Amino acid sequence: MESAELGKIIGDLRIIGTDKQRIEVKSGIGKDARATLSAFSNANGGILIVGVSEADGFAPVPNFDARVSQDQLEQRCAQLSPPVRPNIDLVPLEDVVVLVAEVKELSSIDKPCYVTDQGQYNGSYIRTGDGDTRLTKYEVDRLLEEKVQPKWDEEPVAEASMSDVDDGVLAAYLRLQEERRPKTFAQGKDTALRRLRLARQGSPTLASLLVMGDYPQEFYPRLCVTFALFPGTRKGEITEGQRLLDSETITGNIPELVSQALAVVKRNMRTGAMIEGAFRRDVPDYPEIAVREAVVNALMHRDYSPYSLGSPVQINMFVDRLEISSPGGLYGGVTVNNLGEPGVSSTRNQRIATLLEDVRFPGGGAVAENRGTGIDAMRNALAKALMPEPVYTNTLNSFTVTFSRRRVAPQERYGTARDVVQGHLESMVSASTAELVAATKLSRSSVLNSLNSLIEEGVVERTEPSRSPKQRYRLRI
């Protein structure tokens, strides 16, 4: 690091008055440096500056010996597992030379980085604000899970039986699999169910129950989707009056959860209309394809370990955005920075993902392609709607996709029946009620009500006497 860059960092810290998420300042090397090294290694990396006193307004420590501190730091680095290998520089700062150590984030397979003599569960840290926080057992377990393939979705649900799986969905899936791999079925259905990981020990696996079950929430009440519509931009922003404009707990198997969640979101968002001649183009707050892909990904890739079975997928709608959050962070080599890149894909729940490739939505269509295309589909849908890309927030505990609410275009009209009828009349010399019903796909009563409203406002006029069976309508010139 150059002196000018270090000077700017210290200048910023003096203005702020405290350390930052990725910058830690210490006057010397003590045992507490190990927690910082662990924290930086476990998430996002960071810069450790030694020889500067935060208590004295981030002033250099008089007579600081950077070379001695370098030896001490190297000893501390060796006291972690795996050992930390920072890039260490001795950099002039005002009247002294200080030590600057740049710590890189470890790869997922090497985490957690922990203080060796404290053990994995007591000596693993993560950076929170300007401090180092010990990881919870849940968080350490999620990091350790990166080293092996989780198989929670293959565990049998002991309280359930195969009668709790939808017969029609299961039969359709088995027919398809028998066509593809007849050897699997050569020894009978029970053997096939075991080999396909649909049943174990006479009970359905978690995967088959969640994807094909009649009512998985009988056994796991919180493996559901919750929806909340907030009147402000934060959950606690409104302290008086109605704090939730709408809320719902959505239950069912995964295909049903996706369909119902999408319906609830559509019900609660604006859908405007761009009227272009005789054509009406719907312009919703959030593209349906993007929302569906985010919900599918949340349910398919969430954490299903025993520690998370009480945590639902959450959909929170605010006045300015839509957030879709799932328990457990990104898995494997997938990070926020490489999410959606070609060749970057990792599946936490292999069995659920495999089932969703061949199980259909209630109305038809595969639930998930499982080809790493979900992120691209979201991005493309948002780009087509001239909306910004989603924002991804990843922690060890959760993963959140945030969509910004679409801004209303000046020429936009909301999609009322009146607007649709007027839009069609603008491109027609005249039209009868029947012709407008056929063109707009609206009910006859909606068309007549719209016409009466337009006539009262002087926008539309009749071409025949009011009770004529040959009545037609046109825009007034």
C-alpha positions in Angstrom: 0.0 0.0 0.0 1.3 3.5 -0.9 1.6 6.3 1.7 -0.9 8.4 -0.1 -3.6 5.7 0.1 -2.9 5.0 3.7 -3.1 8.7 4.5 -6.5 9.0 2.9 -7.8 5.9 4.8 -6.6 7.4 8.1 -8.0 10.8 7.2 -11.4 9.2 6.5 -11.3 7.3 9.9 -10.5 10.5 11.7 -13.6 12.1 10.2 -15.8 9.1 11.0 -14.3 8.5 14.4 -14.3 4.7 14.3 -13.1 1.7 12.4 -14.9 0.4 9.4 -16.3 -2.9 8.2 -13.2 -3.8 6.3 -10.6 -1.7 8.2 -9.3 -2.4 11.7 -6.8 -0.1 13.5 -4.7 -1.3 16.4 -1.9 0.3 18.4 -0.1 -3.0 18.7 -0.4 -6.8 18.2 -2.1 -8.6 21.0 -4.2 -11.8 21.1 -7.3 -9.9 20.0 -5.6 -9.5 16.5 -6.4 -13.2 16.0 -10.2 -12.5 16.0 -9.8 -9.8 13.4 -7.7 -12.1 11.2 -10.3 -14.8 11.5 -13.2 -12.3 10.8 -11.5 -10.9 7.6 -10.7 -14.4 6.4 -14.2 -15.6 6.8 -15.9 -12.8 4.9 -14.9 -10.2 2.4 -11.3 -9.7 3.6 -10.0 -6.5 5.1 -7.1 -4.3 6.1 -5.4 -4.4 9.5 -3.4 -1.2 10.3 -1.0 -1.6 13.3 0.8 1.4 14.9 -2.1 3.8 15.0 -4.1 4.7 18.2 -7.9 4.9 17.8 -8.1 6.3 21.3 -5.9 9.3 20.3 -7.8 10.2 17.3 -6.1 7.8 14.9 -2.7 9.3 15.5 0.5 7.2 14.9 1.9 5.6 18.0 5.1 7.3 19.0 8.3 5.2 18.7 6.3 2.4 17.1 8.6 -0.5 15.9 6.9 -1.9 12.8 9.4 -4.7 12.2 8.9 -6.1 15.7 5.1 -5.9 15.1 5.5 -7.7 11.8 7.2 -10.6 13.6 4.4 -10.6 16.2 1.7 -10.5 13.5 3.3 -13.5 11.7 3.2 -15.5 14.9 -0.5 -14.6 15.4 -1.3 -15.6 11.8 0.2 -19.0 12.5 -2.1 -19.5 15.5 -5.2 -19.8 13.2 -6.5 -22.7 11.2 -5.9 -22.6 8.4 -2.9 -20.2 8.9 -3.6 -16.7 7.5 -1.2 -15.4 4.9 -1.8 -11.6 4.6 0.1 -9.2 2.3 2.2 -7.2 4.8 3.7 -3.7 4.1 5.6 -1.3 6.2 4.3 2.2 5.2 5.3 5.7 6.3 2.6 7.6 8.0 3.4 11.1 9.1 6.4 10.8 11.5 6.5 7.0 11.9 6.4 3.7 9.9 3.3 1.6 10.5 2.3 -1.9 9.6 -0.4 -2.6 7.0 -1.7 -6.2 6.5 -4.2 -6.9 3.7 -6.1 -10.1 4.5 -7.9 -11.8 1.7 -11.1 -13.8 2.1 -10.5 -17.5 2.1 -12.2 -19.8 -0.4 -15.4 -21.5 0.8 -13.7 -24.9 1.1 -11.1 -23.5 3.6 -13.6 -21.8 5.9 -14.1 -21.4 8.8 -10.8 -19.7 9.7 -10.6 -20.0 13.5 -8.3 -19.4 16.4 -6.7 -22.9 16.8 -6.6 -23.1 20.5 -10.2 -22.0 20.8 -11.6 -24.5 18.4 -13.9 -24.1 15.4 -17.1 -23.3 17.4 -15.5 -20.9 19.9 -12.8 -19.4 17.7 -14.5 -18.5 14.4 -15.3 -14.8 13.9 -16.9 -12.6 11.3 -16.8 -8.8 10.9 -19.9 -6.9 12.1 -19.7 -3.2 11.6 -16.4 -2.1 13.2 -16.0 -5.2 15.4 -15.4 -8.9 15.4 -18.3 -11.2 16.3 -18.0 -14.9 17.1 -19.9 -17.0 14.6 -22.9 -19.0 15.9 -22.9 -22.8 15.8 -25.4 -22.5 12.9 -23.1 -20.3 11.0 -20.0 -22.5 11.6 -22.1 -25.6 10.5 -23.0 -23.8 7.3 -19.4 -23.1 6.5 -18.4 -26.7 7.3 -21.2 -27.9 5.0 -19.3 -26.3 2.1 -16.8 -29.2 2.4 -19.3 -31.9 1.8 -22.5 -32.2 -0.2 -25.5 -31.7 2.2 -28.1 -34.4 2.1 -30.8 -33.1 4.4 -33.3 -33.4 1.5 -32.7 -37.1 1.4 -33.6 -37.7 5.1 -36.8 -39.7 5.7 -39.7 -37.8 7.3 -40.4 -40.4 10.0 -43.9 -39.1 10.9 -45.1 -39.2 7.3 -46.1 -42.1 5.0 -46.2 -42.4 1.3 -49.9 -41.7 1.5 -48.9 -38.1 2.3 -47.5 -37.8 -1.2 -49.9 -36.8 -4.0 -50.7 -40.0 -5.9 -51.2 -38.2 -9.3 -48.0 -36.3 -9.1 -46.0 -39.3 -7.9 -47.4 -41.6 -10.6 -46.6 -39.1 -13.4 -43.1 -38.7 -12.1 -42.6 -42.5 -11.9 -43.9 -43.0 -15.4 -41.4 -40.6 -16.7 -38.5 -42.1 -14.8 -39.4 -45.6 -15.9 -39.2 -44.6 -19.5 -35.7 -43.1 -18.9 -34.2 -45.8 -16.7 -36.2 -49.1 -16.8 -33.5 -50.9 -14.9 -34.3 -48.9 -11.8 -37.8 -50.4 -11.8 -36.8 -54.0 -12.6 -37.1 -55.0 -9.0 -40.4 -53.3 -8.3 -41.8 -50.0 -7.2 -40.4 -50.0 -3.7 -36.9 -50.5 -5.0 -37.4 -47.7 -7.5 -38.7 -45.3 -4.8 -35.5 -46.0 -2.7 -33.2 -45.6 -5.6 -34.8 -42.4 -6.7 -34.5 -41.2 -3.1 -38.3 -40.7 -2.9 -38.7 -43.0 0.1 -36.5 -44.4 2.9 -37.4 -46.7 5.7 -41.0 -46.7 4.5 -41.4 -42.9 4.7 -41.1 -40.2 2.1 -37.9 -38.2 2.0 -37.9 -34.5 2.7 -37.5 -33.9 -1.0 -40.4 -35.9 -2.1 -42.7 -34.5 0.6 -41.8 -30.9 -0.2 -42.1 -31.3 -4.0 -45.0 -33.8 -4.2 -46.6 -33.8 -0.8 -50.3 -33.1 -0.2 -49.6 -30.8 2.7 -45.9 -30.7 3.9 -46.8 -28.1 6.5 -48.5 -30.9 8.5 -45.0 -32.0 9.5 -43.1 -28.7 9.0 -45.4 -25.8 9.7 -42.8 -23.1 8.9 -41.5 -24.6 5.6 -43.9 -22.2 4.0 -43.8 -18.7 2.4 -44.8 -15.6 4.3 -45.9 -12.4 2.5 -46.1 -9.0 4.0 -47.0 -5.7 2.5 -45.6 -2.7 4.4 -46.9 0.9 4.1 -43.4 2.4 4.3 -39.8 1.7 3.3 -38.9 -0.2 6.5 -40.7 -2.7 8.7 -40.8 -0.5 11.8 -41.3 2.8 10.0 -45.1 3.1 10.7 -45.6 3.1 14.5 -49.3 4.1 14.5 -52.3 2.8 12.5 -52.1 -0.1 10.1 -48.6 -1.6 10.2 -49.3 -4.3 7.6 -51.5 -3.5 4.5 -51.7 -7.2 3.7 -50.2 -10.4 5.0 -50.5 -14.1 4.2 -48.9 -17.4 5.1 -48.8 -19.6 2.0 -48.7 -23.3 2.3 -48.5 -26.4 0.0 -45.8 -28.2 -1.9 -43.1 -26.2 -3.7 -45.0 -25.9 -7.0 -48.0 -24.7 -5.2 -46.0 -22.3 -3.1 -44.5 -20.7 -6.2 -47.8 -20.3 -7.9 -49.6 -18.9 -4.9 -46.7 -16.6 -3.9 -46.7 -15.1 -7.4 -50.5 -14.6 -7.3 -50.2 -12.7 -4.0 -47.4 -10.5 -5.3 -49.4 -9.7 -8.4 -52.5 -8.9 -6.3 -50.6 -6.3 -4.3 -48.6 -4.5 -7.0 -49.7 -1.9 -9.5 -50.1 -3.0 -13.1 -50.1 0.0 -15.4 -50.7 -0.1 -19.1 -49.0 1.6 -22.0 -51.7 2.2 -24.7 -50.2 2.2 -28.1 -52.9 2.6 -30.7 -55.1 -0.4 -30.5 -52.7 -2.3 -28.3 -52.3 -2.4 -24.6 -49.0 -3.5 -23.0 -49.1 -4.4 -19.3 -46.3 -2.8 -17.3 -46.3 -4.2 -13.7 -44.2 -2.9 -10.8 -42.2 -6.1 -10.9 -41.9 -8.5 -14.0 -43.7 -11.7 -13.3 -40.8 -13.8 -14.7 -38.3 -12.2 -12.4 -40.4 -12.7 -9.3 -41.2 -16.3 -10.2 -37.5 -17.2 -10.7 -36.5 -15.5 -7.5 -39.2 -17.5 -5.5 -38.2 -20.8 -7.2 -34.6 -20.2 -6.4 -35.4 -19.3 -2.8 -37.3 -22.5 -2.3 -34.9 -24.8 -4.2 -31.7 -23.5 -2.8 -32.6 -22.5 0.8 -31.2 -24.3 3.8 -33.2 -27.3 4.8 -30.9 -28.4 7.7 -32.6 -29.2 11.0 -31.7 -25.8 12.3 -33.7 -24.0 9.6 -36.8 -26.1 9.5 -38.6 -23.4 11.5 -37.7 -20.6 9.1 -39.9 -19.7 6.1 -39.0 -18.0 2.9 -40.1 -14.4 3.3 -41.5 -12.0 0.7 -41.7 -8.5 1.9 -43.1 -5.7 -0.3 -42.4 -2.1 0.6 -43.4 1.1 -1.2 -40.1 1.2 -3.1 -39.0 -2.4 -3.4 -39.7 -6.1 -3.2 -37.5 -8.4 -1.1 -37.4 -12.2 -1.3 -35.3 -13.8 1.4 -34.4 -17.4 2.1 -32.7 -19.1 5.0 -29.0 -19.9 4.5 -26.5 -18.1 2.3 -25.1 -18.9 -1.1 -23.7 -22.4 -1.3 -20.5 -23.8 -2.8 -18.3 -21.6 -5.0 -21.2 -19.2 -5.8 -20.7 -15.7 -4.6 -22.6 -12.4 -5.1 -19.8 -11.4 -7.5 -20.0 -14.5 -9.8 -23.7 -15.2 -9.5 -25.2 -16.0 -12.9 -21.8 -16.2 -14.7 -21.4 -19.1 -17.2 -20.2 -22.3 -15.6 -20.8 -21.0 -12.1 -23.5 -23.2 -10.4 -23.7 -25.1 -7.2 -26.7 -27.0 -5.8 -27.2 -27.3 -2.0 -30.3 -29.5 -2.3 -29.5 -31.9 -5.2 -32.6 -34.1 -4.7 -35.1 -31.3 -4.6 -33.5 -29.6 -7.6 -33.6 -32.9 -9.5 -37.3 -33.5 -8.7 -38.3 -30.0 -9.7 -36.9 -30.5 -13.2 -39.6 -33.1 -13.9 -42.5 -32.0 -11.7 -44.9 -29.6 -13.3 -46.8 -26.6 -12.0 -50.5 -27.2 -11.3 -51.3 -25.4 -14.6 -48.4 -27.0 -16.6 -44.8 -26.2 -17.2 -41.6 -27.3 -15.4 -41.0 -25.7 -12.0 -37.2 -25.3 -12.5 -34.8 -26.0 -15.4 -31.9 -26.4 -13.0 -29.5 -25.3 -15.6 -28.2 -22.1 -13.9 -30.5 -20.0 -16.0 -32.6 -18.5 -13.2 -30.4 -15.4 -12.6 -30.2 -14.7 -16.4 -34.0 -15.0 -16.7 -34.4 -12.4 -13.9 -31.9 -10.0 -15.4 -33.4 -10.3 -18.9 -36.9 -9.7 -17.7 -35.8 -6.6 -15.8 -33.8 -5.3 -18.7 -36.8 -5.8 -21.0 -38.8 -3.7 -18.6 -36.1 -1.1 -18.5 -35.6 -1.7 -14.8 -32.3 -2.0 -12.8 -30.8 -5.4 -12.0 -31.7 -7.0 -8.7 -29.5 -6.4 -5.6 -28.2 -9.5 -3.9 -27.4 -9.6 -0.1 -25.7 -12.7 1.1 -24.8 -13.7 4.7 -24.2 -17.0 6.4 -27.8 -16.9 7.7 -29.8 -15.8 4.6 -29.8 -14.7 1.0 -32.0 -11.9 -0.2 -33.0 -10.7 -3.7 -34.2 -7.1 -3.9 -36.1 -5.7 -6.8 -36.6 -1.9 -7.1 -40.1 -0.9 -7.8 -40.7 0.3 -11.4 -40.9 4.0 -11.9 -44.1 5.2 -13.6 -43.6 6.5 -17.1 -45.2 9.9 -17.9 -47.2 8.5 -20.8 -48.4 5.5 -18.8 -52.1 4.8 -18.2 -53.2 2.4 -15.5 -54.9 -0.7 -16.9 -58.5 0.1 -16.2 -61.2 -1.2 -18.5 -62.0 2.4 -19.5 -58.4 2.9 -20.7 -58.4 -0.3 -22.7 -61.7 0.5 -24.4 -60.5 4.1 -25.2 -57.2 2.7 -26.6 -59.0 0.4 -29.0 -61.4 3.1 -30.2 -58.4 5.4 -31.0 -57.4 3.0 -33.8 -60.9 2.3 -35.1 -63.3 4.4 -37.2 -66.1 3.0 -35.0 -67.0 -0.2 -33.2 -70.0 -2.0 -31.8 -70.2 -3.3 -28.3 -69.6 -6.9 -29.5 -66.5 -5.8 -31.5 -65.1 -4.1 -28.4 -65.8 -7.2 -26.3 -63.9 -9.4 -28.8 -61.0 -6.9 -29.1 -60.5 -6.1 -25.4 -61.3 -9.5 -23.9 -63.4 -7.7 -21.3 -66.9 -8.6 -20.2 -69.8 -7.0 -21.9 -70.8 -5.1 -18.8 -67.2 -3.7 -18.4 -67.3 -2.5 -22.0 -70.7 -0.8 -21.6 -69.7 0.8 -18.3 -66.6 2.1 -19.9 -68.4 3.4 -22.9 -71.0 5.2 -20.7 -68.2 6.9 -18.7 -66.4 8.0 -21.9 -69.7 9.4 -23.3 -70.4 11.3 -20.1 -66.9 12.9 -20.3 -67.4 13.8 -24.0 -64.6 11.5 -25.2 -66.9 9.1 -27.1 -70.1 9.5 -29.0 -72.8 7.2 -30.4 -73.3 6.9 -34.1 -77.0 5.9 -33.9 -80.0 6.8 -31.7 -79.5 5.6 -28.1 -81.7 2.5 -28.4 -80.7 1.4 -31.9 -79.8 -2.3 -32.3 -77.1 -1.1 -34.8 -75.4 1.1 -32.3 -71.8 1.9 -32.8 -69.3 4.1 -31.0 -66.5 6.4 -32.0 -64.1 9.0 -30.6 -65.4 12.5 -30.8 -63.4 14.7 -33.3 
